[in-house]
Amino acid sequence: MFITIEGPEGSGKSTVANIIVRRLEQLGYDVVHTREPGGTPIAESIRNVILDKNNTNLDARAEALLYAASRRQHLVEKVWPALKEGKIVICDRYLDSSLAYQGGARGLGVDNILNINMFATEGTFPDVTLLFDITPEEGLKRIAANANREVNRLDLEKIDFHHKVRQTFLELADKYKDRYIIIDASKPLENVVEQAWEQIKKKLGI
């Protein structure tokens, strides 16, 4: 099963994913926990270019193509082999992030970004997508309060950008109801973990 975890900045998805992965492993599941952009050495190199705070001149279309290139490499080297071996893949961000950030917030158009990613992924969609929903104000406040979290180029965008990201995610959740599950990420961490855990258990039939 291919499970992706999406959400605006500061939604806590990475923290929750770590807990979910540990629980699944304790139950005996073979789990591959990975992230985008990145997940393999080549894809991580592309990530460094995309998220470098010094790359303020990175063109929006070039950014979208770099994400798609990183995603392709990640699929080829890590995700597809793991799924072929019957493992559960839990990925922190996937193509929906490109649709929300570049398609919606950057104004490049969701359909345009989808077309790029259909080529890059050969139409590989997740089985389940958990959307950790939170207001930009709350998410950015959490980032500011967490001294250990890396601050990347996208964190530094204006608040309007982050509102567009969230709105596009919610529109995608409405469009892809068959795979999207919305998690209320404004709740305390323990509550968010349990929301996500119950949904994953249901999907896995455990």
DAUR-V193744 format. One record per backbone hydrogen bond with DSSP energy under -0.5 kcal/mol. CO is the residue of the C=O (numbers start at 1). NH is the residue of the N-H. E is the energy in kcal/mol with one decimal. If there is no record, write none. Layout:
CO_NH_E, CO_NH_E
This chain:
1_3_-0.7, 1_89_-2.6, 2_127_-2.4, 2_128_-1.7, 3_91_-2.8, 4_6_-0.5, 4_130_-2.7, 5_93_-1.9, 6_132_-3.1, 8_11_-1.3, 12_16_-2.2, 13_17_-2.6, 14_18_-1.8, 15_19_-1.3, 16_20_-2.6, 17_21_-2.6, 18_22_-1.8, 19_23_-2.1, 20_24_-2.4, 21_25_-2.4, 22_26_-2.1, 23_27_-1.1, 24_29_-2.3, 25_28_-1.5, 29_31_-0.8, 30_88_-2.5, 31_33_-0.6, 32_34_-0.6, 32_90_-2.8, 34_92_-2.4, 40_44_-3.0, 41_45_-1.8, 42_46_-1.7, 43_47_-2.1, 44_48_-2.1, 45_49_-1.2, 46_50_-2.3, 47_51_-2.8, 48_52_-0.8, 51_153_-1.4, 52_55_-1.7, 54_56_-1.6, 55_58_-1.5, 59_63_-2.7, 60_64_-2.1, 61_65_-2.2, 62_66_-2.3, 63_67_-2.3, 64_68_-1.9, 65_69_-2.4, 66_70_-2.7, 67_71_-2.5, 68_72_-2.4, 69_73_-2.1, 70_74_-2.2, 71_75_-2.5, 72_76_-2.5, 73_77_-2.4, 74_78_-2.3, 74_79_-1.8, 75_80_-2.3, 75_81_-0.5, 78_82_-1.7, 79_83_-2.5, 80_84_-2.4, 81_85_-1.3, 82_87_-2.4, 83_86_-1.6, 87_89_-0.5, 88_32_-3.2, 88_90_-0.6, 89_3_-3.3, 89_91_-0.6, 90_34_-2.5, 90_92_-0.5, 91_5_-2.6, 91_93_-1.1, 92_36_-2.5, 94_97_-1.5, 94_98_-0.8, 95_99_-1.9, 96_100_-2.3, 97_101_-3.2, 98_102_-1.3, 98_103_-2.2, 99_104_-1.4, 100_105_-2.5, 101_106_-1.8, 102_108_-2.0, 103_109_-2.3, 109_113_-2.1, 110_114_-2.5, 111_115_-2.2, 112_116_-1.8, 113_117_-2.1, 114_118_-2.4, 115_119_-1.7, 116_120_-2.0, 117_121_-2.6, 118_122_-1.1, 118_123_-0.8, 121_124_-0.6, 123_125_-0.8, 128_4_-2.7, 129_131_-0.6, 129_181_-2.5, 130_6_-3.0, 130_132_-0.7, 131_133_-1.1, 131_183_-3.3, 132_8_-0.6, 133_185_-1.8, 135_139_-2.5, 136_140_-2.8, 137_141_-1.6, 138_142_-2.0, 139_143_-1.8, 140_144_-2.3, 141_145_-1.4, 142_146_-0.8, 143_146_-1.0, 145_147_-0.9, 146_149_-1.1, 150_152_-0.6, 152_155_-0.7, 152_156_-0.8, 153_156_-0.6, 154_157_-1.4, 158_161_-0.9, 158_162_-1.2, 159_163_-2.0, 160_164_-2.0, 161_165_-1.9, 162_166_-2.2, 163_167_-2.5, 164_168_-2.4, 165_169_-2.3, 166_170_-2.3, 167_171_-2.0, 168_172_-2.4, 169_173_-2.3, 170_174_-1.6, 171_175_-1.9, 172_176_-3.0, 174_177_-0.6, 176_179_-1.4, 176_180_-2.1, 179_129_-3.2, 181_131_-2.9, 183_133_-2.7, 183_185_-1.3, 184_187_-1.0, 188_191_-0.7, 188_192_-2.1, 189_193_-2.8, 190_194_-1.9, 191_195_-2.3, 192_196_-2.4, 193_197_-2.8, 194_198_-2.5, 195_199_-1.6, 196_200_-2.3, 197_201_-2.6, 198_202_-2.0, 199_203_-2.1, 200_204_-2.2, 201_205_-1.1, 201_206_-2.5
